[in-house]
């Protein structure tokens, strides 16, 4: 391919799409981890929590929880109160992430995505 025929605007738009997909895949993995570790369930109805409080509730490492919460806040899954340095799982988000009896529950979809990554080599071998 000749570099003279390359449309730089289209290339940059595509790179933006690729980066967006990478972010979505990373976000899906962190949501799966949060579900598996019971982080969302521990936050549901608890009000504002510090990373240390959530780590105690879930027997996890506070440093990892701090990073996880920051990512969830950046993604809009939890809210952050910068004054108190606390995080909250809004009730509507809790229903979608923790209530297995709700038709709005989406947590299982993240397990499906995680299993695809886990089985990627098996899938490739079958093709």
Secondary structure, 3 states (H helix, E strand, C coil): CCHHHCCHHHHHHHHHHHHHHHHHHHHHHHHHHHHHCCHHHHHCCCCCECHHHHHHHHCCCHHHHHHHHHHHHHCCCCEEECCCCEEECCHHHHHHHHCCCCCCCCHHHHHHHHHHHHCHHHHHHHC
